[in-house]
Structures are given as structure tokens and as C-alpha cells.
Amino acid sequence: MFFRRIFLKARDTIVSYLFILPAFVLVVVLLVLPMLQNVYYSFFQWDGISPAIFNGLKNYLAMFTDRVIAGSMLNTVIWVAFTLVFPALGGLIVAVFVTGLRGENFFKSIFFIPLTISFVATGIIWTYMLGRELGVLNGVLALFHIPLKPSYLTSVPLNTFSMIFAWTWQQLGTNMVMFLMGLVTIPRDPIEACIIDGANKWQTFVHVKFPMLAPITTVVITMAMVNSFKVFDIIYVMTRGGPYSSSETLAISMFRETFTLFHMGYGAAISVVLSVIVIVISAAYIRRMTKRDMLYY
Amino acid sequence: MRKLKGLTLCVLAVALLVTGVGIAAAAPNLVLMHDKGGNPNYVPFFEDLGKQAQAAIGVGFTQSPYPTTDVFQAAVRAALPTSKAPDLFTWWSTYRMKDLIDNGLVADLTDLWDKHKAEYPQGLRNAFTFNGKVYGMADVVEYWGVWYNKDVFAKYNLKVPTTWAEFTKVCDTLKKNNVTPMLESVQQRWPTFILFEEMVARQDPQLYDDLCAGKVKYSDPRVKKAFSVWADMIAKGYFTDPSTDLFADGPRLFNAGQVAMIPCGSWYLSVLTGGGVSIDKADIFVMPPVNASAGKVVIMEASPIVISAKAPNLASAKKVVDWWMGPVGNAAFAKMLNQYPANAKSDSSFLPASKVNFAKTINSGYRVLNRYWEATPTAICEKAVDKFAEFILKPSSVDTVLADLDKIADDYWANAKK
């Protein structure tokens, strides 16, 4: 009897491992091994075809003296800061104002539709919208006889902010949905108690609703930060990081060094730095997500 | 009965095996890797050419298309040192293929170039030559000039300029009539070298060659003079805003008569017509020399087909390239693309009148220079295009730009394999 129980337990354990084996193998082969290989090559000077030459920490140290990387880092920080302000805060504002409004579903759909478009398509659409000569935005300015004709994608730093605007247009819907989910799960009791105590709408939002949205806010902010650290496709489509690298972020610099200049080792070092930043933020996010108080506020 | 069945099956199996081996020996499965599987899409053209080669010489090829250049380059570079190297692959000439040659990854085709010596101009051969050996073959070539709107020129009684004074006069007249003379773009990064190479080559073609080869510094006074002419043109308003896109905006502005001239490769005709411009509306001329002593100069762009040094079917691949380099094979592919055959003896009567006339002009004693994109090392070019963009947007930054270009070039040449 005893041995049978041990046998059954062992069998269950083996079966459980067999179930996770395919996913485990995929993650190891397609993610863990390439990541380790990437870290390995970050210590080498390599063009992808010649023998790799070990150069220690030179690739990492070179990043500190590289003006393009300094600019990319600054742009990445700008992206992170402004994607917290616009898509995240904007999502909250839209969610709050749309809730209970007449035609609520219509407005929700309007803000949600851009989310169904890919980043590449978003980039192409906004490249046309922001064209200086034939763009829609400058066309509207001309219609109202406003004597302005900005070059949205080639003036520095306007180009970075123009792309953040396009990104916001696409991302606002995601954050709105997240905050809407948070708002509907807030219990009615504290809100009603607050109203009975004489609080107005603003006070109710600031002192009751917003604090109770904290878990969702954490998720939105963390996701926004992670996404903006690794932003690539929309920039690649709209400016390719140009002109003169002025709108490059770390992800674009990494791509350019690796696949355009074939500085594989240097590109690997940039990607390691970028990955470390994203992993640290993601780890904080996952820890926050797995806390039990998420479920009960 | 059972024995008879077994015997029959054995005989059939052996027959199939023998036939199969026979087929495999007669027609190896040659593979052409290329990056023209997206936009432009050359898949049907390569398929057709593979069949034509099969019919003509008994050896054809299949293809392995990639939709984007970045992924294609990474895939080819990864495959070349291995036994999975493609037999044939598309690439870019001169310095774009140098690191592959330095690493012994590309087959030497000097014998084929010698065989077809009388059919190819020396300038084209030079673009494929390293240390006396010739690598890759040219499938098509294109030349760089200035596309102009014939209707706009007719409206303002303008003639194709042959001197720099005439050229600036054309620009002034257009400007006076609220037509932007030329398109200039920093979008997509690479188009910034178009005006750079025109300005330097039209000051002194030898200076251009020496600059590309690292024999002259970017801060050389003659280069600085070329930049000052360019800056003067920007200041006079000869160009569109640099945010204008060569592909998205160019054809529409050209068609509407808002921009009269677009400096670009002769292949740009298909971009114009694809963007709605009537083929009769566009014609092309070579930009006149800024410095008259520069003489007749035209910039060339050659597209190579390369054989891997480790090609699984090297002999058959060379047989295909031999046919493709010849007048018939070369014309067949060029006709599909509506581009100039690289082989001077190939039929090119299929080309539109503007391109036929342009070729006649070039054949009247023009010195052919290699395009900057290929003529200078990739590591310099990829960074230089950003510096040219900086200059276009801030012409006053010329000294900083030239100093930065010197540093980029010096860093490369200091470590370059000679």
C-alpha cells in the first residue's frame, strides 16, 4: 500500500513535469539560451562572420562615451516620462469621464479602436498625418489660415514628441480599459458613505476612488514603463531614429548597431543594458501583481 | 506469387532510385537567396529567370526570398560560413561586399569576367574588384541623374541645363514662380547622400573617388567648398523641406508641379509612374558640373548576384552566372525589371524613351563613378548619412559635421583590413 502510494505520487509528479516540458523546452531553447548567448557576445568584438575577439568590458564602457547612446538614453527617458503622463494619465481621465456618460459605450469604442491597429500601421498613418507638405495636420492649420507649417518628424525634439503623440493615440485605449475594469470593481459602500458625509465628486475621486485604484494604477504604470523602454516599431517606421540619430531610443540604437553596422558585440551590450532595466521593472511589476492584497485592495 | 510481387517492388525501387539519382545529378537544386520578397517583389522575375536558365543551359535555380533587407542580411551572413550557404545570393557591390570577401565567403569570378570582358565597361568591373580578383556579377545597373517635370519646364520655357550657370538659372526661375526647384529629404536616412555625392563629384570626380577610398579627409578645403555650394543652394530655397519623403511625397509633389526636379537613380521612374505620374511627363538629365573642369561625370549603381565560396553546387552556380552575364540572360532579367542590362551588348530597346536617351548621353564619354552607398566602407557610410542630415537641417554646422565625418572615417581606416 505504502509503495503504491509512493508510486502514484511519483507518477503524478512525472506526468506534471511532462505537461510543462514542451513549454519549458521552448522557453529554454528560444529565450534562455539566446539570452545567455547574447550576454556572452556582449564581451566580444564581432561582426557576425569573422572570428569573435574577446574585449572584456570595452563594449559596456564604450556606451559611456558614445554620444549617440547618450542621446538614445535621454530619448528613452523622455519616452518613459511622457508615456506615464499622456497614455497612462490620459487613460485614467478618459475612463473616469466616460463612466456614466450618455453614449458611454460609443465613447469607449472611439478610444478603443486605435488599439486594434498594429504599431507599424499606426506609424504609417501618423507619418502621413504629420507630413509637412501633404500632411493632414498642416492642411488643417492652413484651412484656418494659421501661419504655421511645422516639420513634425525632422525638427528636434519635436519629432520625439510627435511620435509620443502617435503612441498615445494608440495606447490610450488599453489604459482606459484597465482603469474601467478597476472602476467597476470598486465597492459602492465607501463611495456612498463618502457622499453621505458631504463629499463632492472631486473629493470622492481623490480620497476614495483613486486610492482604491492603486493596484490597477501600478499595473498600468509598470506596463507603460516597460513598453516605452523597449519602444521600437513605431519609431522605426516613422523616423528610423533620424534625423542624425536625434530620435533614437536604446532599442533602435541596438538594432542599428547589430543589424545595420554589424557591431554584434556592441549591439549585444546595449541589449543587455536594456534588458536589465526592463527585467528590474518587470520583476517589481510581477511582485506587485502576485501580492494577495491586489485581490482585496 | 508473393516472391514475384517482392521482386517487382525491388526492381521498381531500384529503378526509382537510379532515376532519382540521375535527375539529381543532372539538375542540382540551386538556391538563390534574395531580399526582394516584399516591396519590391522580384519573386515572379527570379522564378521566370530560373526557368529560362533551365531551358537554355539545363541548370535552373529555385529561390529563397526574404521580405526585408535587415533579416536577409543577417540570414545570409549566418549561412555563408556553413555548409548551408546559398549557391547564389543578391548583395550590394564594392564596400558592401568587402567584409564577405575579406572572410573568404564569396567565390572568385575573375575567369567569367575575363570571358565576358568585351561586354562590360571597366568602371563596372572595378566596382566588383578587390586585390585584382573580381567577385559577383552585375545583373542590372542604374545611373543617377535629375528627374524633371517636362510640363513645368515647358510652362516656364526652361531647357535642360548643361552648365552650372544654366542649372542655377533654372532653379531661380522656378523659385520665382513659386515652384520648388528640387526635392531633398532626410527621411529614411539614406537619401541624404544623394546631394552630397552630386556636390563633391561635380567639383572634382577624383576628389570624390579619393574621399570614398580614405585618401582625402572630409575637412579638405575642396570638400568644404562642395558643402558651401550645397549650403548656398539650401539658403536660396532650391530644396523642399527635408521632411519631404522621397517615395511617399515625391511622386505627388512632382505630379502636381509643386516640385520640378528630383535628383535620384534612373530606377526612380518606376516610383514616379507608380505614384501616378504619366511616363511622358518625366525625363532625366545628368546634373551639370559645378566646376567645369570636373567634366562629364555620372554616378552608377550596380546590383550584384554573388556566389558563395561554400556553395553546395559551385560549378553549376558558375554555369548559371556565366549564362546570366551573357547578353541574352542579362537582357532577359533587365527587361523584367525595366532597368539597364549591365552587359553592354544586351538588347535594351525595351526601355522607355527617357531611359534610352539617358543611356545614349552617358555613353557619349561620361566618366562613371560608383555610388557613395557602395563606394565607401559601410561603417563610414551608415554614420555619414546622419551627418549629412545634420548639415541639411543646420547648414551652419558644417565645420562640426566635417570634423565628425573625419573622426568616423579615421576610426574606420585606422582598423581597416587593407
Interface residues (C-beta under 8 A of the other chain):
Chain A: D47 G48 I49 S50 T127 Y128 G131 R132 E133 L134 K149 S151 Y152 L153 T154 S155 V156 T239 R240 G242 P243 Y244 S245 F255 R256 F259 T260 L261 F262
Chain B: D70 Q73 A74 R77 A78 L80 P81 D99 L100 D102 N103 L105 V186 Q187 Q188 R189 T240 D241 P242 S243 T244 D245 A248 D249 R252 L253 Q258 T378 A379 E382 K383 D386 K387 A389 E390 I392 L393
